[in-house]
């Protein structure tokens, strides 16, 4: 893939086109000027299945195949298929080849653009080594994400061909993932707080729209310097409300945390599980199994109270299904110097590799309350993401405002976003949450 900025590429192309005069363009006997220009403009991109391909109906299930660092393999069920995604910067034709091998016997593959239209058959003869085979020319009529869908047209033997990559030659400009990450990128909304504000409470609301709750989604709602609090999709039958606090000891192994750096459980609500966590820093984790649903608005509240050189953090969850606040847990974190809440933010995270799913959540009505009992409404949010041109080349992400809620989305290869680095303003409601802190539950 070209590494030059798009504007430099455009200038180079302009110069290349300028080399051909009218007589060259009209000469019918030789390679025309247009053909010469096209040859100069064409770029060949190797779009690997490892970073850009996904198996349907489900990876690693029922012989549909599985994608690893070497590409698609273990494909035995011809009803399964694979889609390879790329982002087109302009319109025009693309010529596609496949890097394949068929140690299990000769088979025929069928290739379509965007799962519709004319298909091309690719005969893959038996071979133990990867070969590059022509897979047809397709016309891209819109910019943004597209996919090449690969199915089995015939099946001989047990295994269908292994597929390493799609090799695409075009002059339209392609972007695609060149990183090791198959999951959707994380996105974040940060909520600025007036300087020198002693924040004791952080309140936020969340709802997830219908169809945006795939497996392995973490919609973190109340994030702060010392921890995070939100809702997850953990399995087809289990969802959680998760509240975690990091230790200030720098390790990914909770067993290495010295006693004086411990994050200690003070109390927890009924049916709440608590344990240590690692692999992303370490600390204490608590969660409630709760079947939250799309379309409902949930409320989350975090409290911080200084206790000498420690801070006590408490998380509460409100569900419209129950109509009351629920204590998740209270944690004692050492080595904080009594630090209260700061660095307030939310995120959308895909914590597995199903980056072909669509993740979206809406966050609204953010407020903080000071140690003096003053409520302050937070009406600004700035958007950032882990996606970037160096380490995770994904473009299907974005943020904005809907119904006076901030929203974020990522994954699914549906829409190319352009809101990275932007700050959004929602309309102030002027009405703080009606919460009696003294009546919040203790268990």
N, C-alpha and C positions, 0 to 999 in steps of 0.2 A: 504494500500500500504506500502511496506517496506520502512523504513526511513533510512536504512543503506546505505552508499556509495556503489557503484557497486563493487568496488574492494574488500570490506569486504564481500559482498555477495558471490563473486566468491570464496574467500578463504573458506568461510563456506561450500559452495557446494562441493569444492574439498575434504574437510575433511569428509563430509557426505558420498561421494562416496567411500572414502578409507576404510570405515568400512566394506564393503562387499568383502569377498574373493571369489575365483573362485568356490569353492564347493557350496557356497550359490547361486551364480548366475546360476549354472547348476542344482539345485534341482528342478525337475518338479512337485513335489508333493505339495509344499506349495507356499505362496506368494514369487515370485522370488526376487532376489536382485535388479533387475532393477525396479520392481514394488515398492519395499521398497524405493529405491532412489527417484523414481518419487513422491511417497507420501510425502517424506521429502522436495522435491523441490517445490511442488505445492504451489501456493499462490492464495488466493481469493481476488479479487478486486471488489469493488462496484463502478461502473462507472455511476454516476447519469446523468439523462437526463437534469437536471437543468444546469449543467456546461458543458456537452459534447454532448447534443442532439439538433437537429435542425429539424424543420418541413418543408416539401416540398409539393407543390410548394412554399407556403408562409405561414409563421407563422401568426396566428390570422386572417385568411382570408378564407371565404367560407366554414367554418366548418372543415378545415384540422386539427384543433387542435391548442393548444397553450401550451407553456412550461413555467411553473412558478417554484417557489422554491419546490413545491411538485411533479414536473414532468409534464408529458403530460396529458392534460385534455381537455374537451370540444371538443372532436373529434367526428364529426358526418358524415363527408364525406369520404367514403371508398376509394376515389381516392387519398386522401392525404396520406403521409407516413412520417416516421421519420428515421433519421440516427444518430447513436450514435458513436462517434469517440474516438479512443485510439491509442497510439503510441507503437508499438511492438519493443522491444529491441533485440529480436532474433526470430528465426523461430520455428515452432512446432504447436501442437494442443492446442486449447482452448475449454473449456466446458462452455456453456453459460446457465444461468437461467435468467428469467425476474421476477421483482417484479411488480405485476399487481393487479388490481381489476376491477370488471365489475358490478357496481351497476345497469347498464342499461340493463343487460341481457347477456346470454352466447354468445360468439363469438369466432372465430378462427383467430389467428394472423399468419402471415407467415414471417419467419426470414431468411435473406440471408447475407452472408459475402460479403462486397464490392459490393453490388447490382448485383451480378452475381452468377452463379453456383447453387449448390443444395440448395433447401429451406427446412426449417423445419417448420411444422405446430404446433402451440401451442394452445390447446383448453383451453379457459378461461371461466369457469363456473361462473354463477352469484354470486357475493360476494360483500359485502360492505366494506370488509377489504382487505388490501394488502396481497397477497400470493406469494410464490416463486415457479415458475414453470420451469421445464426443457425446454430448447430451442435448444438443440443439441450441437454437437461437430463440430468444424470447424478447418481447417488446414491453418495456417499462413505460407506462402511460402516466404515472403519478410519482411524485417524490415521496420520500418517507420509507417506512419499513415494508419489505416484501419477503416472501419465502419461496424456496424451491421445495416442493413436496416430492418425496421419493417413496414409491410403492413397489411391490413385487408384481410383475405381470405374469411370470411363470415361476414355478418352484420345482427344482429337481434335486433330490437328496434332502438331507436333514437341515443343512444350514444355507441360508441366503447369503448374498455377498456381504463382505465387510466393506465399509465406506469410510475413507479417511477425511476427504474434503471435497468441496465444490470449487473448481478453478474457473473464475469468471473473468472474461476479457470484455472490456467496454470502454467507452469514452464518456460515460455519464457521471463518474465519480462515485465511489462506494465507501461507506464506512461500516465497520463491523467490529466485533469484539476480538481483540488479539490477546486478551489476558487469560489467566487461569481460572477466573471466576465465572461460574455458570449461573449463579443466583442473580436476582435483580439487585441493583445498587440500593444502598440505604439513602434515604432522604431525610432532611432535618428542617425544622422551623425553630428559630431562636427568638425568644421574647425579651426585648430589652426592658430593663427596670430602671427607674430614675436613680441616679448616683446617690450613694450614701444612704440607701434604704435598707433598714434592718428587717429583712423578710422572714417572718415566722411561719406563714401559711402560703401555700401555692395551690390554687384551685383551677381545674380545667375540665372541659367537657369533650366527649368524643362520640361520634357515630360513624359507623362503617356502612356505606351504601350497599344495596343488594348486588350480589355477584362479585364483590370485591373482598371476599373472605376466604381465599384459598388456604391450603395447608401451609404451615410454617410461616405464617404471618405474625409479626410482633408489632402491634400498634402502640408504641410507647407514648404516653400522654403527659406525664409529669416527670420530666428529667431535670436533674440539678447536679451540682458539682460532685456530690457524694453518692448518687444512686439514681434509680429510675423506677417507673411505676406505669403499668399499662396492661393491655389485654392481648392474648395470644390465641392462635389456632394450633394445637399441638398434635392432633390426630383427627381422623374422621369422626371420632366420637367424644373427643375431649377438648375443652377450652379452659383457659386459665386467666386469672387476674394475678399478675406477678409484681412483686415489690422487692427490690434488691438494693443492698448497700455495699459499696466497695470498702475494703480495708485500705488504709494508707500505706501498707507495706507492698512494695513492688514485686509481685510474683503472680504467675498464672496457676500456681499450685496452692490451694488453701491450706494444705498440711504444712507448708513452710512458714505460715504467718506466726510470728512470735506472740506470746501471750499478751504483751503490752500493746500490740497492734490489733488485737482481736475486735471483730464486730460481734457483739453478743446480743442474743435475743432477750428482750425484757418481758414481752408478752405477745400473744397472738390471739386472733379470733378463732371461734369454733370452726372445725373442719379445715383449718389452714395448715399446710405442710411447711416445715422449714428445714433448711440444710445449708451446707456450705456450697459455694460455686467457684469455678475456676475457668481457665482457658481464655479469659478476656479481662485480666485482672482477677482478683479473688475477693471474697467477702461472704456476706450472709444473704440468703435468698429465702423468700416466703411466697407461697402462692395458694390461691383458692381455686379449686375446680368449679367453674361456673359456666353454664351454657349461654353465654351472651349471644345476641342475635343481631343481624344487620337491621338497620332502620331505627333501632332504639338509641336514645341518647343516654350515655353513662357519665357519671360525675366522679372525679377523683380528687382527693385532697391529701396533701402532705404537710406535716407539721415538723418544725425543727425547734429544739429548745437547748440552749447552752447548759452544760453541766460540768463546770470547771474546764478542764482541757478536753472534755468529751462533748459530743452532741447526741441528743436523743431524737431519732427520726421515727415518725409514726405515719402510717398510710391508711386511709379510709376510702371505701368504695361504696358508691350509691347506684343501685339498679332500680329502674322503674318497675321491674317485675316484683320487687319486694317492698318498695316505697320507703326504705329507711337506709341509714348509713350502716356500713359493716366495717369493723376493725379487721384489717389484714394482719398487720404486725407492728411492733415497736422494737426498734433496734438501738443499741448503745454503741456508738462508734468512737473509738479512742483516737488520740493524736490529731484532733481537729482544732484545738485552741478555742473551742466553743463556737466555731463557724456556723452561721445560719444558712439559709437558702440563697443560692445564686447560680448563675449560668443556666437559666431556665430555658427548657427546650422540649420539643417532641420529635419523634422520628417514626418512619415507616421502614420496617426491616423484613427482608426475606432471609430467614436463617437456615435455609437449605439451598439446594441447587435447582429448584423449580422456577427458574427465572423466566420461563415462558408463561407463567401465570401473572394475573393482573392484581396489583395491590394498591388499595386506596383507602384513605381515612380522612375524616373532617374533624377539625379541632376548633372549638369556639368558646366564647365567654370566659376568657382568661382573667383571673384576678389574683392579686397577692394581698396579704394582710400583714401589717407591720407588728412589731412587738408592742407598739402603743395602741394597737387595735384599729388602725386606720386602713380601710380598704382602698386599693389602687387598681384601676382597670388597666389591663395590658391590651393595647389595640394594634400593635405593630408586630410583624413577624418577618424575619429574613430567611431566605431559602438557600440551603446548601446540599451537597450530595457527595457520596464517595466515588461516583463516576468521574472519570477524567481521561484525557487523551493518553496519559502515560501508563496507568495501571489498571483501568477498567473502562473499556471503550463502549459504554452503553448510552443511548440517547433517548430511550423510552421512559422519560421521567419528567415531572413538572410539578407546579404548585399554582395556587391562585385563591380566589374567593368564590364561595357558593353559599347563598342564603346567610350571608354574614358569618360564615365559618371559613377559616382557612382550610385548604385541603392540600394534600400531597398524593402523588401516584408514582408508581414505578413498575416496570416489568410488562410482560405480555406482548411486546413489540407492536402495540396498537397505535401509539402516538408519539411523535418526536416533540419533546418539550423545549422551551427556550427561556426558562425563568430562573436559571441558576444565578445566584448573586442578587436577585431582586428582593426588595422589601415591600410587603403588602400592608395595607391599613384596612382594618374593619371598622364599621360604625360602632361607636360606643353606645352601650345600653344605658349606662348610668345607674344601673340597679345591681348592687353587690349581691352575692349569694346569701340566702336566708339560712344561715347556719348558726346555731347556738353551740359554741365550742364546748361549753360546760355539759352539754347533753350528749356529746358524742360517746359511743359505746366504749367500754373498757375490756370487753371480751367478745 
